[in-house]
Amino acid sequence: MKTVRDHIVVTQADYDRLRPLVDGGRVFSGSDAISVGRLAQELDRAEVVDASDLPADVITMNSRARLKDLDTGEMKEYRLIYPTQERHGNDVSILAPIGTAMLGYKVGDIIEWQVPRGTRRFEVVEVLYQPEANVAAVES
């Protein structure tokens, strides 16, 4: 079993769009302030790469991924979205605890994240859709 990673991989475009959210001077309160702080910590430990250098099995913004809850065995599918995007179905905001946790992890990685009810552990089973991989496939 793989362990939690000491860094994540984020595209330059995602980093450039997320960094102002945490550094932009907007005042957040309550759980949003905690979420923005956690996102800032994740971005601080990110390896920022050009989208063309990104492996297709890494979760980026607007990716759809299948995760396995290691405590219950339940499989869940999520699409990682920006807080300003309209949510549908299994969409999860980057500011939600699991959303922040997903960013930059790849297939086979174990995500451990503190949520309001304790620590959750998920394995990234599959990246069903990654925008950067889709663009690369269209361009080839």
C-alpha positions as CSV (number, residue, x, y, z in Angstrom):
1,M,0.0,0.0,0.0
2,K,1.3,3.4,-0.9
3,T,1.6,6.1,1.7
4,V,0.5,9.7,1.8
5,R,2.7,11.9,-0.5
6,D,5.0,14.6,0.8
7,H,4.2,16.8,-2.2
8,I,1.5,17.1,-4.8
9,V,1.6,17.9,-8.5
10,V,-0.4,20.9,-9.7
11,T,-0.5,22.4,-13.2
12,Q,0.8,26.0,-13.6
13,A,-2.7,27.0,-14.8
14,D,-4.4,25.5,-11.7
15,Y,-1.9,27.0,-9.4
16,D,-2.3,30.4,-11.1
17,R,-6.0,30.3,-10.6
18,L,-6.0,28.9,-7.1
19,R,-3.2,31.0,-5.6
20,P,-5.2,34.3,-5.7
21,L,-8.1,32.5,-3.9
22,V,-5.8,32.0,-0.9
23,D,-3.7,35.2,-1.3
24,G,-6.3,37.5,-2.7
25,G,-7.2,39.4,0.4
26,R,-10.7,38.2,0.5
27,V,-11.7,37.6,4.1
28,F,-13.1,34.2,4.9
29,S,-14.7,33.1,8.2
30,G,-15.5,29.9,10.0
31,S,-15.0,26.7,8.0
32,D,-14.2,28.6,4.8
33,A,-11.2,30.2,6.5
34,I,-10.0,26.8,7.6
35,S,-10.5,25.4,4.1
36,V,-8.6,28.3,2.5
37,G,-5.7,27.8,5.0
38,R,-5.5,24.1,4.1
39,L,-5.6,24.9,0.4
40,A,-2.7,27.4,1.0
41,Q,-0.7,24.7,2.7
42,E,-1.3,22.3,-0.2
43,L,-0.3,24.8,-2.7
44,D,2.9,25.6,-0.7
45,R,4.0,21.9,-1.0
46,A,3.0,21.6,-4.6
47,E,5.3,20.8,-7.5
48,V,4.1,23.1,-10.2
49,V,4.4,21.7,-13.7
50,D,3.4,22.6,-17.2
51,A,0.2,20.8,-18.3
52,S,2.1,19.0,-21.1
53,D,4.4,17.4,-18.4
54,L,1.6,16.1,-16.3
55,P,0.9,12.4,-16.1
56,A,-2.7,11.5,-17.0
57,D,-3.3,9.8,-13.7
58,V,-3.0,13.0,-11.5
59,I,-6.1,14.7,-10.2
60,T,-6.3,18.3,-11.4
61,M,-9.1,20.9,-11.3
62,N,-12.2,19.6,-13.2
63,S,-10.9,16.0,-13.1
64,R,-13.3,13.2,-12.4
65,A,-11.8,10.5,-10.1
66,R,-12.9,7.3,-8.4
67,L,-11.8,7.0,-4.8
68,K,-12.1,4.1,-2.4
69,D,-12.9,4.8,1.2
70,L,-10.4,2.6,3.0
71,D,-12.4,2.5,6.2
72,T,-15.8,1.4,4.6
73,G,-14.6,0.0,1.3
74,E,-17.2,2.2,-0.5
75,M,-16.2,3.5,-3.9
76,K,-17.1,7.1,-4.7
77,E,-16.7,9.3,-7.8
78,Y,-16.0,13.0,-7.6
79,R,-15.4,15.9,-10.0
80,L,-13.1,18.5,-8.5
81,I,-14.4,22.0,-9.2
82,Y,-13.6,25.7,-8.4
83,P,-15.8,27.3,-5.7
84,T,-17.4,29.6,-8.3
85,Q,-18.6,26.7,-10.5
86,E,-22.1,25.4,-10.4
87,R,-22.3,22.1,-8.6
88,H,-24.0,19.0,-10.1
89,G,-24.2,15.4,-8.9
90,N,-20.8,14.3,-7.4
91,D,-19.1,17.7,-7.8
92,V,-16.9,18.7,-4.9
93,S,-15.4,22.2,-4.4
94,I,-11.7,22.6,-3.9
95,L,-12.6,24.3,-0.6
96,A,-14.4,21.1,0.7
97,P,-12.1,19.0,2.8
98,I,-12.1,16.1,0.4
99,G,-11.7,18.5,-2.5
100,T,-8.6,20.1,-1.1
101,A,-7.3,16.7,-0.3
102,M,-7.8,15.3,-3.8
103,L,-5.8,17.9,-5.7
104,G,-2.5,16.7,-7.0
105,Y,-2.8,13.0,-6.0
106,K,-2.4,10.2,-8.5
107,V,-3.8,6.7,-9.0
108,G,-2.5,4.4,-6.2
109,D,-1.9,7.2,-3.7
110,I,-3.5,7.2,-0.3
111,I,-5.2,10.4,0.8
112,E,-5.5,11.0,4.5
113,W,-7.4,14.1,5.4
114,Q,-9.0,15.6,8.5
115,V,-12.7,16.2,8.0
116,P,-15.2,17.4,10.6
117,R,-15.9,13.9,11.8
118,G,-12.3,12.7,12.0
119,T,-9.6,11.4,9.7
120,R,-10.7,9.9,6.4
121,R,-8.5,7.6,4.3
122,F,-9.1,7.2,0.6
123,E,-7.2,5.5,-2.2
124,V,-7.2,7.0,-5.7
125,V,-8.4,4.1,-7.8
126,E,-8.9,5.8,-11.1
127,V,-8.8,9.1,-12.8
128,L,-11.8,8.9,-15.2
129,Y,-11.2,12.3,-16.8
130,Q,-8.4,14.8,-16.6
131,P,-8.8,17.9,-18.8
132,E,-5.1,18.2,-19.5
133,A,-5.0,14.5,-20.8
134,N,-8.1,15.2,-22.9
135,V,-6.5,18.2,-24.5
136,A,-3.3,16.2,-25.2
137,A,-5.3,13.4,-26.8
138,V,-7.1,15.9,-29.1
139,E,-3.9,17.6,-30.1
140,S,-2.2,14.3,-31.1
